[in-house]
Amino acid sequence: MKMAENPTQNIHEYLAEFDDIPGTLVYTAARARRGYWINQFAMSMMKPENRERFKKDERAYLDEWDISEEGKQALLRRDYNALLKLGGNVYYLSKLFSADGIPFAEACSTMTDMTWPEYRQMMLDGGRSPEGNRSIRENLAAAAAAAQKN
């Protein structure tokens, strides 16, 4: 991010830079507004009576919320990547992980291309390397340069 270098940078240009981080969705105000009802639903899982109602008939419980059909389907599938794109916040969604009896780290593993044991080992080994995970544009430029050499 270059906000400090260019204090007159347009806020929309600045926010667009967040989309250049591979595999990362930065939780912005726009995402928060989009995912408001998904997050409100997730927070409702904190109450035992709501968890019971949800477990009894997930679809009926979701239909009580002003969540898009796309959001409801993602919740029913437990497609956390789709939910993040729809504005879900991982810390709110953790209430759903918990209601399903899934530890936070195990649920996070479902958002990667790794199995839970692979993800756990990667984290125990110090986490994901920052190499290749800093900029989508830089990765594309490097791949194009490598292709031209061949």
Secondary structure as the mmCIF struct_conf table of DSSP 4:
data_model
#
loop_
_struct_conf.conf_type_id
_struct_conf.id
_struct_conf.beg_label_comp_id
_struct_conf.beg_label_asym_id
_struct_conf.beg_label_seq_id
_struct_conf.end_label_comp_id
_struct_conf.end_label_asym_id
_struct_conf.end_label_seq_id
TURN_TY1_P TURN_TY1_P1 MET A 3 GLU A 5
TURN_TY1_P TURN_TY1_P2 PRO A 7 THR A 8
HELX_RH_AL_P HELX_RH_AL_P1 ILE A 11 GLU A 17
HELX_RH_3T_P HELX_RH_3T_P1 PHE A 18 ASP A 20
BEND BEND1 ILE A 21 ILE A 21
TURN_TY1_P TURN_TY1_P3 PRO A 22 GLY A 23
HELX_RH_AL_P HELX_RH_AL_P2 ALA A 29 ARG A 34
TURN_TY1_P TURN_TY1_P4 GLY A 35 GLY A 35
HELX_RH_AL_P HELX_RH_AL_P3 TYR A 36 SER A 44
TURN_TY1_P TURN_TY1_P5 MET A 45 MET A 46
BEND BEND2 LYS A 47 LYS A 47
HELX_RH_AL_P HELX_RH_AL_P4 PRO A 48 LYS A 56
HELX_RH_AL_P HELX_RH_AL_P5 GLU A 58 LEU A 62
TURN_TY1_P TURN_TY1_P6 ASP A 63 GLU A 64
BEND BEND3 TRP A 65 TRP A 65
HELX_RH_AL_P HELX_RH_AL_P6 GLU A 69 ARG A 77
TURN_TY1_P TURN_TY1_P7 ARG A 78 ARG A 78
HELX_RH_AL_P HELX_RH_AL_P7 TYR A 80 LYS A 85
TURN_TY1_P TURN_TY1_P8 LEU A 86 GLY A 87
HELX_RH_AL_P HELX_RH_AL_P8 VAL A 90 ALA A 99
TURN_TY1_P TURN_TY1_P9 ASP A 100 GLY A 101
HELX_RH_AL_P HELX_RH_AL_P9 PHE A 104 SER A 109
TURN_TY1_P TURN_TY1_P10 THR A 110 ASP A 113
BEND BEND4 MET A 114 MET A 114
HELX_RH_AL_P HELX_RH_AL_P10 TRP A 116 LEU A 124
TURN_TY1_P TURN_TY1_P11 ASP A 125 GLY A 126
BEND BEND5 GLY A 127 GLY A 127
BEND BEND6 PRO A 130 PRO A 130
TURN_TY1_P TURN_TY1_P12 GLU A 131 GLY A 132
BEND BEND7 ARG A 134 ARG A 134
HELX_RH_AL_P HELX_RH_AL_P11 ILE A 136 LYS A 149
#
